[in-house]
Amino acid sequence: EGMRYALIADLDNAPRGSRKKRISTLDCPASPGSPMTEVLAIYPSAAEVPVNLLRLYVCFSAPMSEDQAARAVHVHRADTGEPLADVFLRGPELWDRERCRLTLLLDPGRIKRGLVPNQIAGYPLIEGVPITIKIDAGFRDANGFPLVHSAERHYNVGPTVRAQIDLEQWQRIEPVA
C-alpha cells in the first residue's frame, strides 16, 4: 500500500539496446489514515560500542512491514556524514514475532578474526570514529504507513571487547515507578 510500481515490457525480439519498450505504472493507494508508528528505542543504550559490535536492535511502537530495513536503516560517520558501506549482514530480516523489534546483525565475517572478509575489509565499524544510526521516516509499518518521523542514535566506537562477560561488573538500575 502507498507504493508506485513500474512494469517495463519488451515489445519485440530486437537486440538489446534497440528494443522497443513499454512502461506502465501501477499505484497502490495507501489506506485512509495517518502515520502513527515511531521508533521507541535503538539499542545498545550505551554511548560507546566496541568496534567488534555484533548486533543492534530497533524497537517500534507497532508492527512493521518486512523487507524495508536495507533501504531504511543507514550508518554514517558522525564526524563527516559519510556513509559506511556493507555494515550489516545481507539476508532475511530478523524480526520478533510481533514484528516490533528488528535485530540488525553487523557482518560477522568481518568481525571474526581470521576469516577472509575480516582480512580483506576489516571491521564494519572504525575504532575512534563516531557513528550515527539513522532510521528513515520512509520505513513502512504493517499498514503501509511511513513512520511519524525518522530516528537516529549516535555512538562512539571504542576498542574491541574480547573478555568473557563478568556479571560482577554489571550495574542494575531499577526504573522509577
C-alpha positions in Angstrom: 0.0 0.0 0.0 1.1 3.5 -0.8 3.7 2.4 -3.3 4.1 3.0 -7.1 5.3 0.2 -9.3 6.7 0.3 -12.8 6.3 -2.5 -15.3 8.7 -2.5 -18.2 7.9 -4.8 -21.1 10.0 -5.6 -24.2 7.8 -5.3 -27.3 10.0 -7.1 -29.8 12.9 -9.5 -30.1 15.4 -6.9 -31.4 18.9 -6.9 -30.0 19.4 -5.4 -26.6 19.7 -1.6 -26.7 17.4 -1.3 -29.8 14.4 -2.9 -28.3 11.1 -1.1 -28.0 9.8 -0.9 -24.5 6.5 -0.1 -23.0 6.4 1.3 -19.5 3.3 1.2 -17.4 2.9 2.3 -13.8 0.6 0.9 -11.1 -0.3 2.9 -8.0 -1.4 1.1 -4.9 -3.2 3.7 -2.8 -2.5 3.8 0.9 -5.2 3.0 3.4 -7.0 6.0 4.8 -5.5 7.3 8.0 -2.2 8.8 9.0 1.2 7.6 10.2 1.2 6.6 13.9 4.2 4.3 14.3 7.5 5.5 15.6 10.9 4.2 16.8 10.8 3.7 20.5 14.5 2.8 21.0 17.7 1.8 19.3 19.9 -0.5 21.4 22.5 -0.8 22.7 21.8 2.0 25.1 25.4 2.8 25.9 27.1 5.9 24.5 30.1 3.8 23.3 30.1 0.5 21.5 33.1 -1.8 20.8 34.5 -1.9 17.2 33.5 -5.6 17.2 29.9 -4.9 17.9 27.8 -7.8 16.5 24.2 -6.5 16.7 21.8 -3.6 17.1 18.1 -3.6 17.9 15.4 -1.2 16.7 12.1 -1.2 18.6 9.0 0.2 17.0 5.7 1.1 18.6 3.6 -1.1 16.2 4.2 -4.0 13.8 6.3 -3.2 10.8 6.5 -4.3 7.1 9.3 -6.6 6.2 12.0 -6.2 3.6 12.4 -2.5 4.3 15.4 -2.4 6.5 18.1 -2.4 3.8 16.6 0.8 2.3 15.6 2.5 5.6 18.5 1.9 8.0 21.8 3.7 7.4 25.1 4.0 9.2 27.1 7.2 8.8 30.3 8.6 10.2 29.1 11.2 12.8 32.1 13.4 12.1 31.8 13.7 8.3 28.4 12.3 7.4 30.0 9.8 5.1 28.0 6.5 4.8 29.7 3.3 6.0 29.1 0.7 3.3 28.3 -3.0 3.8 28.0 -2.7 7.6 25.1 -5.1 8.0 24.8 -8.8 7.1 22.7 -9.3 4.0 19.9 -11.7 4.1 16.4 -12.0 5.6 15.5 -9.5 8.2 15.4 -10.8 11.8 12.1 -9.7 13.5 10.5 -10.8 16.7 7.0 -12.5 16.4 5.1 -9.2 16.7 7.4 -7.5 14.1 8.1 -4.7 16.5 11.8 -5.4 17.3 14.3 -5.6 14.4 17.7 -7.2 15.0 20.4 -5.9 12.8 23.5 -8.1 12.6 26.8 -6.4 11.7 28.6 -8.7 9.2 30.0 -11.5 11.4 32.5 -12.4 8.7 34.1 -9.0 9.1 34.1 -9.2 12.9 35.5 -12.7 13.5 39.3 -12.7 13.3 40.9 -15.0 10.7 38.0 -15.0 8.3 38.6 -13.8 4.7 36.1 -10.9 4.9 37.8 -9.6 8.1 41.2 -9.9 6.5 40.1 -8.1 3.3 37.7 -5.4 4.6 38.4 -5.2 8.3 35.7 -4.4 10.9 32.5 -2.8 9.7 33.0 0.0 12.2 36.2 2.0 12.7 37.6 2.4 16.2 37.7 6.1 17.3 35.2 7.2 14.6 31.8 8.1 16.0 28.8 6.8 14.0 25.1 7.7 13.6 22.5 5.0 13.0 19.5 6.5 11.2 16.1 5.0 10.6 14.4 6.8 7.7 10.8 8.0 8.2 10.0 6.1 4.9 10.2 2.7 6.8 6.7 1.4 6.4 4.6 -0.1 9.2 2.4 -3.2 8.7 -0.4 -1.0 7.4 1.8 0.6 4.7 2.2 4.0 6.5 5.6 5.6 6.9 7.0 6.4 10.4 5.8 9.5 12.1 9.4 10.8 11.9 12.9 9.5 11.4 15.1 8.4 14.3 18.8 8.3 15.0 21.3 7.4 17.6 24.9 8.4 18.0 27.7 6.1 19.2 31.3 6.5 19.9 33.3 3.4 18.7 35.8 2.1 21.2 38.3 -0.8 21.2 37.4 -4.4 20.7 35.9 -6.3 23.6 37.1 -9.9 23.8 36.8 -10.7 27.6 34.2 -13.0 28.9 31.1 -11.5 30.5 31.6 -10.8 34.2 28.3 -10.4 35.9 30.1 -8.8 38.9 30.8 -5.8 36.8 27.2 -5.2 35.8 25.2 -2.4 37.3 21.5 -2.7 37.6 19.4 0.5 37.7 15.8 0.0 38.8 13.2 2.2 36.9 11.3 4.8 38.8 7.7 3.7 39.4 
